[in-house]
Amino acid sequence: MDKLFKFVDDKIGPDKEKHPRACLEDREMLMECVLESDCFKQNNNFTYCLREGIDKSCKALRYNYFRCRRSTVFWEKSLRDDPR
C-alpha cells in the first residue's frame, strides 16, 4: 500500500523543490544549531538539548521555528467554516 501512495505522490504530488514544506529553512537552521552545540557533543541526546541545554542563539532559532509553525496552524484554522 505504501508503494502505491509513493507512486501516486511521485506522479501527481507537489514538486518538493518548487514547493518546500512550511518552515523548512527555520527547521534546518535549528537542527544544525543544536547538532553543533556543546550540549549535543557531550550528551548526544538531541531531544534533551533542544528542550533544556541549548544556548541563546539556538533558543532564538527555536522561537522563530515555533512562530513559523504556529502561523501555519492558525492560518489553516481560519480557513475552516467551523467557528470553534
PEMO-V399256 format. One line per field, one symbol per residue. ss: DSSP state (@ for helix, = for strand, . for the rest). psi: psi as a letter, one per 40 degrees, with the letter a starting at -180 (. if undefined). burial: + if it has 16 or more other ideal C-beta (glycine too) atoms within 10 Angstrom, else -. Layout:
ss: ???
psi: ???
burial: ???
This chain:
ss: .@@@@@@@@@@@...........@@@@@@@@@@@@@.@@@@@@..@@@@@@....@@@@@@@@@@@@@@@@@@@@@@@......
psi: dddddddddddeiihdddgiihfddddddddddddeiddddddfhdddddddfiaddddddddddddddddddddddeeiehe.
burial: ----------------------+--++--+--++--+-++--------++--++---+--++-++-------------------
